[in-house]
Amino acid sequence: MTVEKVVYQSKKIKDENGLLKLVSRIVCIDCKIVNSDGESIVVPHHSKELVPLSIVVKGNAEVYKFINREDPYKNY
């Protein structure tokens, strides 16, 4: 799986002074995968579904801690 692109949503909001400002947020991350037929398809993922490789190589228990934002990943 590879990251194809990050999808953002932008909108204008009023700040505390009543001025309009543009803000953006991540909607999803489009990842390219190869299905069982050998075709490349793009599948959207929530950003919390993706786990850094440095954590994955530590094993399932570490991935579980990351996904559930347990120590040491509370502020990740």
Summary of the structure (lengths in Angstrom):
residues: 76
radius of gyration: 17.2
end to end distance: 22.2
largest distance: 55.2
contacts: 143
relative contact order: 0.16
helix: 20%
strand: 45%
